[in-house]
Structures are given as C-alpha cells and as structure tokens.
Amino acid sequence: MKIKHINLDVCKAKAGIRTDTELSKRTGISRTTLINYRDKRKFCSITLKNLMFLCSILNCKIEDLVEFEY
C-alpha cells in the first residue's frame, strides 16, 4: 500500500482554515511539519498523535486526508 495523494489543503479549506499558521496554532504541530506533510515521503513519518490532531481539527476521517493506492 502506497500513499497516492495527500489532501491536506482540501481538508483545511473545507474546515474554513485559511493558513498553515492557523492550523499550526490549533493543532500544536509546527508550520514546518505541516508543510512537510504535503510530501508523500515525509507524510509517512507522521505520528498517530499528529494524525489524530489533524483529523479532529479538520473534522475529517483519515481516508479524507490521505488517499492510498493498493
């Protein structure tokens, strides 16, 4: 299973969050880390804690945030 696409910007827009700075303040995840999560290789290193924070704040499911290729 591989990551096909990361929908962070789409989920962020649906949640009404305009900037990475705003998302960073809400989640406690650094802006740099959020920017790195847009890269499929770097997203693989996401912690469960950060994944849950993102899904909670963005009001989405994991499969909304990440598309997998089987």
C-alpha positions in Angstrom: 0.0 0.0 0.0 1.3 3.4 -1.0 0.2 6.9 -0.4 -1.4 8.2 -3.6 -2.3 11.7 -2.6 -2.4 13.9 0.5 -5.5 16.2 0.7 -4.3 18.5 3.5 -5.2 21.7 1.6 -8.6 20.4 0.6 -9.5 19.3 4.1 -8.1 22.6 5.5 -10.3 24.6 3.1 -13.4 22.6 4.0 -12.8 23.3 7.7 -12.5 27.0 7.0 -8.9 27.2 7.9 -7.0 29.5 5.6 -3.3 29.2 6.6 -0.8 26.8 7.9 -0.1 29.2 10.7 -3.8 29.0 11.8 -3.7 25.2 11.6 -0.4 25.1 13.5 -1.9 27.2 16.3 -5.0 24.9 16.5 -3.1 21.6 16.5 0.2 22.4 18.1 2.0 21.0 15.0 4.7 23.2 13.8 4.2 25.1 10.5 7.3 23.4 9.0 6.0 20.0 9.9 2.6 20.8 8.3 4.4 21.9 5.1 6.5 18.7 5.1 3.3 16.6 5.4 2.4 17.7 1.8 5.4 15.5 0.6 4.3 11.8 0.4 7.7 10.6 1.6 7.7 12.9 4.7 4.0 12.2 5.4 4.9 8.6 6.1 6.7 9.7 9.2 3.5 11.3 10.7 2.8 10.3 14.3 -0.6 8.9 15.2 -0.9 11.8 17.7 -0.5 14.3 14.9 -2.7 12.4 12.5 -5.5 12.4 15.1 -5.0 16.1 15.9 -5.3 16.9 12.2 -8.4 14.8 11.7 -10.0 16.2 14.8 -9.4 19.9 13.9 -10.2 19.4 10.3 -13.3 17.4 11.1 -12.4 14.6 8.7 -11.5 11.0 8.5 -8.1 9.6 7.8 -9.2 8.5 4.3 -10.4 12.1 3.6 -6.9 13.3 4.4 -4.9 10.6 2.7 -5.6 8.6 -0.5 -4.0 5.2 -0.6 -3.0 3.1 -3.6 -3.3 -0.6 -3.2 
